[in-house]
């Protein structure tokens, strides 16, 4: 699915690849396919010297010693989520009134889903 979607991206698109090791073949290949259509590519990884960085226009780095302990990692996921939370917060703060209103309306609509 990643490859199919990536092959349809264009210069107005942004593709984000997330890989702690930076060496996940499917993710790197999806970013490479995204670049064919001139999409901007961004990666989130722990390792600067990795294939995902080479396939990306913008690289965001985490700092986690996950690979020393387990390939399934938790601390690397927390580091990656922190980056996405920061990006989301930036976008919300810099969005226009209509975008902030849409976020507020979504929060209101979901309130009755909680006890």
C-alpha positions in Angstrom: 0.0 0.0 0.0 2.9 2.4 0.8 4.3 1.9 -2.6 1.0 2.4 -4.4 0.2 5.6 -2.5 3.8 6.9 -2.8 3.6 6.5 -6.6 0.6 8.9 -6.8 2.2 11.7 -4.8 3.2 15.0 -6.5 5.0 18.2 -5.8 2.1 19.4 -3.6 2.5 16.3 -1.4 4.6 15.5 1.6 5.7 11.9 2.5 6.9 11.1 6.0 8.9 8.0 6.7 9.4 6.8 10.2 12.2 4.3 11.0 14.3 4.1 14.1 17.1 2.2 12.3 16.6 4.2 9.1 17.1 0.9 7.3 13.5 -0.4 6.8 13.4 -1.3 3.1 9.7 -0.7 2.6 9.7 2.7 4.2 12.9 3.8 2.3 11.5 2.6 -1.0 8.2 4.4 -0.4 10.1 7.7 0.1 12.2 7.1 -3.0 8.9 6.5 -5.0 7.5 9.7 -3.5 10.4 11.7 -4.8 9.7 10.5 -8.4 6.6 12.6 -8.3 8.5 15.5 -6.7 6.9 15.1 -3.3 8.7 16.6 -0.4 10.1 13.7 1.7 10.7 13.8 5.5 12.1 11.1 7.7 12.2 10.6 11.4 15.1 8.3 12.5 17.7 7.8 15.1 20.6 7.4 12.7 22.1 10.1 10.4 24.1 7.6 8.4 21.2 5.5 7.1 19.4 4.9 3.8 16.2 6.8 4.9 18.2 10.0 5.4 19.6 9.7 1.8 16.0 9.3 0.5 14.7 12.4 2.4 14.7 16.1 1.8 14.3 16.8 5.5 15.6 14.6 8.3 14.4 14.8 11.9 16.4 12.9 14.5 15.5 11.2 17.7 17.9 10.0 20.4 17.2 6.6 21.8 19.4 3.6 22.6 16.5 1.2 21.7 18.6 -1.0 19.4 20.8 -2.0 22.3 17.8 -3.5 24.1 15.1 -4.7 21.7 14.2 -4.4 18.0 10.6 -3.8 19.0 11.4 -0.7 21.0 9.3 1.5 23.2 11.5 4.5 23.9 12.1 5.0 20.2 8.3 5.3 19.7 8.0 7.8 22.5 10.8 9.9 20.9 9.1 9.7 17.5 5.7 10.6 19.0 7.3 13.6 20.7 8.4 15.0 17.3 4.9 14.5 15.9 3.3 16.2 18.9 5.6 19.2 18.4 4.8 19.4 14.7 1.1 19.2 15.4 1.3 21.9 18.1 3.2 24.1 15.7 0.7 23.6 12.9 -2.2 24.4 15.3 -0.6 27.5 16.7 0.1 28.8 13.2 -3.2 27.8 11.6 -5.9 30.2 10.6 -9.1 30.6 12.7 -11.0 28.2 10.5 -8.5 25.4 11.1 -8.5 26.0 14.9 -12.3 26.0 14.7 -12.3 22.6 13.0 -10.1 21.2 15.7 -12.4 22.6 18.4 -15.5 21.2 16.6 -13.8 17.7 16.4 -13.1 17.8 20.2 -16.7 18.8 20.9 -18.1 16.1 18.7 -16.0 13.4 20.5 -16.8 14.5 24.0 -19.8 12.2 24.2 -17.5 9.3 23.4 -16.0 9.5 26.9 -17.4 8.7 30.4 
